[in-house]
Amino acid sequence: MIFVKIFFIFSIFAFSFQNKVKNYEKLDNIFLEKLNKLLDFCVINPETVDEGTILGILIAKGQIKYLKDAVDAEVLGRKIEDVLKEFERKSGGREVAPFFNSTLFEVNFPVIFGSLTKNHSQFKFTSIKSYVKLVNDDQNQPQGRNSDRCLNEIFKNNCKLSEKCLKIEDPNRKAFGYQLTHKLIYHFLGYIRCRNENFPAISHQICSQIHQESKFIHKVTNILSGSKDLFMEQIFLCSFVGFGEFLNNRWISDILDWQMKSGCFTYDGTNCSSHMNGLAAASLMYFGRLYDEHLF
């Protein structure tokens, strides 16, 4: 019954967007159509593609194997390879982080609805000002550069994780915003690379808090331009690891509307964001896959 209800709601949602989409090659899936348009933008404008974009495209490449339509897979796969080859040529073979590998993202978590913990204990803020203060509190939560070092450690030290990184990425340690989503990435890669058996419990804990933040961002901040990138990261990551609460029609509708006519994604309606393009590439492939499988 739950599955039928979800499928019915999403069918209405997807149909309502058909007239909004204008693409260079017509695909039958609203999400894949938008991904196709984004990839065209990246092919035509290679100067806008950076490592943030490429990581999202590699995630999309890892998920392409699950598409049911061989034509969709062929069209999108060809364009993905075009973007990757041009980036490699442009970068001159410069070394990238070891997790820039599409095979790491050939995962298929079951999508579960209704499992997240409500009213997470760390969710204390009630205003935009208090939320921004917590998100920017580098003194009491992991800093971005430390998180990056810990991500690299997973691959360079053959899963021998340092006490420092285990402390930094402790799911019980206070974190908000990007620090929290990066903590989820760390534990996800630890699960894929090192087979950390605690990942289901850890991801549940982290995404329960992220869900509270996502609801706050959408409802209270009305998704201010500076919050769009973070919001996209939250929605993609937690839905990708199987939490169906993030497959919220209204949230995803808003994300789709952030694509400009050129194909790129924007935080202010004017400027393209390379990082949002990467998040969009990963999200659209994943959402399109779920739509094909009637799981969305």
N, C-alpha and C positions, 0 to 999 in steps of 0.2 A: 504494500500500500504506500509506504514512504517513497519507494523507488518510482512508482507510477506518478505520484504527486510531483516529485522533483522533476521528472522527465516532462510532464505536462507544462509545468511552470516555465521550464527552460525552453521548451518548444515555442511558446508564445514570445518569450524574450528574444530568442534568436530571430524569429520571423520579423519582429518589429525593427530589426536593424538592416534588413535586406536592402531597403531603399537608400540607406546612408552610404553604402559601400560602392565605390567606383574603382575598378582595378584594371591592371594591364592584361592580366590573364584571369579569366573567370574560373573560380573554383566553387564547389558546392557548399563549402563550410565557411560560415561567416568569419570565424577566427583565422582560418587558414587564408582566406582572402585578404584579410588585413595584414597577416604575416607576409604574404606574397608582395603586397604593396610596400611594406617596410623593407624587404630585401631588395626590391627594385631601387628604392631610395639609396640603400647602402652601396649597391653596385654602381649607380650613377654618380654618387658623391662619396668616393672612398676616403676623402680627406676628413670626413666626419666620423669615421670608424676608428675607435681606440680599443684598448684592452677591455674596458668595461663593456663595450658593444660585443666584442669577440667572445667573451665568456658566455654571454647570453645566447649567442648564435651557436656556440659549441654545445650548450645544454639542449637547444632545439635540435641540433644534429643527433644528439644521443637519444632523443625521443622519437625521431622520425621513423624508426623501425616499427613503431606501434601503430602507425597510420594504416587504416584498412584500404584506402584507395591508392592503388599503385601509381596512378597518374598524378595525384596530389603529391605523393612522395617523390616522384621523379622531378616534377616541376620545382618544388621547394628545395630538394636535395641539390639540384644543379646550381641554383642561385646561392645556396649556402656555400657550396664549394667555390663559387666565383668570388664571394666576399672573403673567404678564408685565404684563398690563393693571392688575392690582391693585397691583403693585409700582410701576409708573409713576405711578399715582394717588397712592399713599402717599408717594412721594418728591417729589411736586410738580414733576416735570420737571427734577429736579436732574441736572446733567451727570455722566455716568459715563465710565469709561475708554473710549478709542476702539476697543479690541478687544472691547467688549461688542456684538458683531455676529454673529448666527447664520450669515450667509453665509460668514464666515471659516472655519467649521467644516464646510462642505459638501464635505469632502475624503474620499477613499477610497484609503487606502494599501493595497497588497497585503500580506497577512499572510504572513510568512516564518518558518519554524521552523528552529532550529539554527544561526543565523548569529552569535549574540553571542560576544564574546571572553570566555573563562573566565579566572578568577583575575586580574582587572584589577589593574594595578600599584598603583593608589591604595588598594586595599582592604587595609588594614594592621591593622585592629582585630580583636580576638579575644574581647572581653568587652563587656558592656553599658556598663560604666563608660567604656571607651575610646571606644566608639561615640558615646555622649552627649557626651563631651568634644570630639570632632571636629565633631559636628553643631553644637555651640554655640560653636565657635571663630570668632567674628566678626572677629578680627584678621587671620586668614589666608585668608579666603574672602569672596565677595561678601555684602554685607548686604542684607536684604530691601528696604529703602527705595531702595537704589541700583538693584536689579533692577527695581523698579516704575518708576523714572524712565527706565530704558533701554527698557522695554516701550513706554512712551508715546512715546519718541523715534522709534520705528519709524514711527509714524503721523503725528506732528506735523512731522517734518523731511523728509518725502517720501523716506524710505529713505537719507537722508544720515546715516549712523551716526557718532557721535563716537568718537575714539580712546579716550576714557575708557570708553565702554560696550563697545567691542570688546575692551578689556583685561579689564574686569570679567567679561564673558561668554565669554571665551576658553575653549574646551572643554578646553584643556590646563592651565588654572589649577585648583588644588585646590579642591574643593567637595564637600559631603556634605549629605544630608538635603534639606530644602526648597530650599537654595541650588542644589543640583544639579538638582532638578526644575524650578525656575524658570529655570534656564539652558536647559533643554530647551524650555520654553515660549517663551523669547526667540528661540531659533533656529527654532522652528516658525513663529512669527509672521513672522520675517524671511523664511522660505521662502514663506509664503503671500502676504505683502504685497509683498516685494521680489524674489521668485524667486531666492533664494540657492541656487545650484546645489550648494553643498557640504553641504546639509542631510543627505542620505543618509549620508555619512561621519561627520558630526558627531553625528547621532542614534544611529548605531551605537556610537560611542565613549562617549557619555553613558549610553545605556541598558545597555551592557555593565557599567558601574560600578553603575548603579542596580540591575541584576539581582543583583549580589553583595550589595548592601545589603538588597534585598527578601528574599533567602534568609536573610540573617543575622537580620533582624527576625522572620521567621516561625519560624525554627528556634531561635535562641538566646534571644531575648526573649519568645518565645511570644506575640508581639503584645500587649505591654503596652498599657493603655488610652491612654497618651500617644503610642503609635506607630501607632494605627489610622488616623488621618487621613493621616499621611504614607504609610503602606502603601497606602492606597486611591489616593492621588495617583500614586504610583510605578506601580502596576498599570495604572491607566487610561491615563496619558500614554504609556507605552512600548508598550502594546498598541495604542493608537490610531494610533501612527505606524508600526505594522506588525511589531512583534516578538512572534512567537507564543509565546516562552518565558514571557511574562507571563500567558498564558491557561492558568494552572495550576489544575486542578480544585479542589485542596485550598485554594488561596489564595482563589479565588472563592467557594467554599463558606463559608469563614469570613466573607467580606465580606457575603454574603447573610444570614448569621445575626445581623449587627449591626443589622438592621432591627427595630424594636419593633412591637408590635401596632398602635400608632397610625399607623404608616406611616413615621415618621421614623427616621433612623439615629443611633446612639449610640456613644460611646466607652467608657461605663461601665455600660451597662445601665439607666440611669435618666434621664440628661439628653440632650435632643436637641441635635445639632450642626448648625448651619446650613451650615457649610463641608462637612461630611460629606454632608449632603443634596444639596449641589451636585455633589460628586464622584459620589455615587450616581446622580443623575439622568443625568449624562453617561455613566457606566459602564454602567448598566442598558440605556439606549437602544443603546449600541454593542454590548454583548454580545448583546442581543436581536436586533439586526440580523445579527450573525454567525451566531447560531443559526438564524435564518430562512434564511440563505444556505448552511447546512451547512458553514461555514468554521471552525466552532468545535468 
